[in-house]
């Protein structure tokens, strides 16, 4: 029970890595606020946690909206009594080059992938600081540490996440708040399959290419969740400002 008594927020919590991490947090004793743009899907995950004997609520929110983020944080505080752990996981990808990317698409990717983390930290850090500390984990990407093709807005946004994480760790370490990023490679999620659609590629061939790494397979959401759990828990008590790569050797 590595998170026993902890209160957690997970954004993008209704599917993929977010769902797996919400379940893992709850299994380790945390009360979890499952946040997602799809409120019904978030409620399904929260109900799954409650059915297993855990504590969870669902909050429908657009994480790029400051009023929505304020409501998420306020709801967690009202329902749980505070916030100890945040997993800023919500993210989107557009598989386009600079020439193909509209300004609106660029702004939306940065809104969900970068602005949302800034907003969450802006509103949750004072609560954590008043309580003596906390742990924040942000979802970066292997493509936040190296370049990738036909994904300029995504690569740029995830690079921002990695370095924003470092800056947050420096600013708030004295308050007992640890901030780290987890940087997955290709993981078997709906978002990965949607990339094949965006690129107009055969899904089977696209997924086979995604598995072309030293471990010769894609990652599973539960494997990323295990890394997030470690960063969220006291098992990583002396780790902050790190960019943990979990990608089967993809950028080795």
C-alpha positions in Angstrom: 0.0 0.0 0.0 2.6 2.5 -1.2 0.0 5.3 -1.5 -2.1 4.5 1.6 -3.9 7.6 2.8 -2.8 9.7 -0.2 -5.1 11.8 -2.4 -4.4 11.7 -6.1 -5.5 13.4 -9.3 -5.0 11.7 -12.7 -5.7 13.6 -15.9 -6.5 11.7 -19.0 -7.6 9.1 -16.6 -10.3 7.4 -18.6 -8.1 5.3 -21.0 -4.7 3.9 -21.8 -1.9 4.9 -19.4 -4.3 7.2 -17.4 -6.7 4.4 -16.7 -3.9 1.9 -15.8 -2.4 4.4 -13.4 -5.7 5.3 -11.8 -6.2 1.6 -11.1 -2.7 1.2 -9.8 -2.9 4.2 -7.5 -6.2 3.0 -6.1 -4.8 -0.6 -5.6 -1.9 1.0 -3.6 -4.3 2.8 -1.2 -4.9 6.2 -2.8 -8.2 8.0 -3.2 -8.3 8.9 -6.9 -9.9 11.7 -8.8 -10.2 10.4 -12.4 -10.2 13.4 -14.7 -11.1 13.2 -18.4 -12.8 15.2 -21.1 -15.1 12.2 -21.5 -17.0 12.2 -18.2 -18.8 9.0 -18.8 -15.5 7.1 -19.5 -14.0 8.7 -16.4 -17.0 7.6 -14.3 -16.6 4.0 -15.6 -13.0 3.9 -14.3 -14.0 5.4 -11.0 -16.8 2.8 -10.7 -14.3 0.1 -11.5 -12.1 1.3 -8.6 -15.0 1.5 -6.2 -16.2 -2.0 -7.2 -12.8 -3.3 -6.2 -13.1 -1.6 -2.8 -11.2 1.6 -3.5 -12.1 5.3 -3.3 -12.6 7.3 -6.5 -14.5 10.1 -8.1 -14.9 11.2 -11.7 -14.5 14.7 -12.9 -15.3 15.8 -16.5 -12.9 18.6 -17.5 -11.0 20.2 -20.4 -7.6 20.4 -18.8 -6.6 23.3 -21.0 -9.2 25.5 -19.3 -8.2 27.3 -16.1 -11.8 27.3 -14.7 -12.0 23.6 -15.3 -8.6 23.0 -13.6 -9.7 25.1 -10.6 -12.9 23.0 -10.4 -10.9 19.8 -10.5 -8.6 20.8 -7.7 -11.4 22.2 -5.6 -13.5 19.1 -6.1 -10.5 16.9 -5.0 -10.0 19.0 -1.9 -13.6 19.0 -1.0 -14.1 15.2 -1.5 -10.7 14.0 -0.2 -9.4 16.7 2.1 -6.3 17.6 0.0 -4.1 16.6 -2.9 -0.8 14.7 -2.4 -0.2 13.3 -5.8 -0.9 14.6 -9.4 -0.3 12.6 -12.6 -0.6 15.1 -15.4 -1.2 12.6 -18.2 -3.8 14.1 -20.5 -2.3 14.4 -24.0 -3.0 14.5 -27.7 -1.0 14.0 -30.9 -1.3 15.4 -34.4 0.8 13.6 -37.0 1.7 16.5 -39.3 4.7 18.5 -40.4 5.1 22.2 -39.8 3.7 22.9 -43.3 0.6 20.7 -42.7 -0.1 22.0 -39.2 -2.7 24.7 -38.7 -2.2 27.3 -36.0 -5.4 26.0 -34.3 -4.0 22.5 -34.2 -0.7 23.7 -32.8 -2.5 25.7 -30.1 -4.7 22.8 -29.2 -1.8 20.4 -28.8 0.1 22.9 -26.6 -3.1 23.6 -24.7 -3.6 20.0 -23.7 0.0 18.8 -23.5 1.7 21.9 -21.9 -0.7 24.6 -20.7 -2.7 22.0 -18.8 0.4 21.0 -16.7 1.2 24.7 -16.0 -2.4 25.3 -14.9 -2.6 22.2 -12.7 0.7 23.0 -11.0 -0.3 26.7 -10.5 -3.4 25.6 -8.6 -2.2 22.5 -6.8 1.3 23.5 -5.6 0.0 25.9 -2.9 -2.1 23.1 -1.5 0.8 20.6 -1.5 3.1 23.2 0.0 0.7 24.0 2.8 0.5 20.3 3.6 4.3 19.8 3.6 4.9 18.4 0.2 3.7 16.1 -2.6 4.6 14.4 -5.8 3.8 15.5 -9.4 4.4 13.3 -12.4 4.1 14.7 -15.9 3.8 12.6 -19.0 6.5 13.4 -21.5 7.6 11.1 -24.3 10.7 9.6 -26.0 9.9 12.3 -28.6 10.4 14.9 -25.9 14.0 13.8 -25.7 14.7 13.3 -29.4 13.0 14.2 -32.6 10.3 12.3 -34.5 8.8 12.5 -38.0 5.5 14.1 -38.9 4.7 15.2 -35.4 6.2 18.7 -34.9 3.6 20.0 -32.5 3.8 16.8 -30.4 7.6 16.7 -30.3 7.8 20.4 -29.4 5.1 20.1 -26.7 6.7 17.1 -25.1 10.1 18.7 -25.1 8.5 21.6 -23.2 7.0 19.1 -20.7 10.4 17.6 -19.9 12.1 21.0 -19.3 9.1 22.5 -17.5 9.3 19.5 -15.2 12.9 20.4 -14.4 12.0 24.0 -13.7 9.1 23.0 -11.4 11.4 20.7 -9.5 13.9 23.5 -8.9 11.3 26.0 -7.8 9.3 23.7 -5.5 11.8 21.3 -4.1 12.3 23.5 -1.0 8.6 23.1 -0.3 8.9 19.3 -0.3 7.3 18.9 -3.7 9.0 16.4 -6.1 8.3 16.8 -9.8 9.4 14.2 -12.4 8.4 13.2 -15.9 7.8 9.7 -17.3 8.7 9.4 -20.9 7.1 6.4 -22.6 7.9 4.9 -26.0 5.1 3.4 -28.1 2.5 2.0 -25.8 -0.5 -0.2 -26.9 -3.2 2.4 -26.5 -6.1 3.8 -28.6 -4.0 6.9 -29.2 -1.2 4.9 -30.8 -3.8 3.2 -33.1 -5.2 6.6 -34.0 -1.8 7.7 -35.2 -1.9 5.0 -37.9 -5.3 6.5 -39.0 -3.9 10.0 -39.1 -1.0 8.9 -41.2 -3.2 6.8 -43.5 -1.1 3.7 -42.8 -2.1 0.1 -42.3 -2.6 -0.4 -38.6 -0.9 -3.8 -38.4 2.2 -2.6 -40.2 2.2 0.6 -38.1 2.1 -1.4 -34.9 4.8 -3.8 -36.1 7.0 -0.8 -36.7 6.2 0.5 -33.3 7.5 -2.7 -31.8 10.9 -2.3 -33.6 13.1 -1.7 -30.5 15.5 -3.7 -28.4 12.8 -5.4 -26.4 11.0 -6.1 -29.7 7.5 -5.2 -28.5 5.3 -2.2 -27.6 4.8 -1.2 -24.0 1.7 -2.0 -22.1 -0.2 0.8 -20.1 0.4 -1.2 -16.9 4.2 -1.0 -17.4 4.1 2.8 -17.6 1.7 2.9 -14.6 4.3 1.0 -12.6 6.9 3.6 -13.3 4.5 6.4 -12.5 3.6 4.7 -9.2 7.2 4.5 -8.3 7.7 8.2 -9.0 4.5 9.1 -7.1 5.5 7.1 -4.0 8.1 7.5 -1.3 10.1 4.7 -2.9 11.5 7.6 -5.1 11.9 10.0 -2.2 15.2 11.4 -3.4 14.2 11.7 -7.1 13.1 15.0 -8.5 13.6 16.8 -11.8 14.2 13.5 -13.6 13.1 12.4 -17.0 12.5 8.6 -16.6 12.5 6.8 -19.9 10.2 3.8 -20.2 10.4 2.7 -23.8 11.8 -0.8 -24.2 15.1 0.7 -25.4 13.6 2.8 -28.2 16.0 5.8 -27.8 18.9 3.8 -26.3 
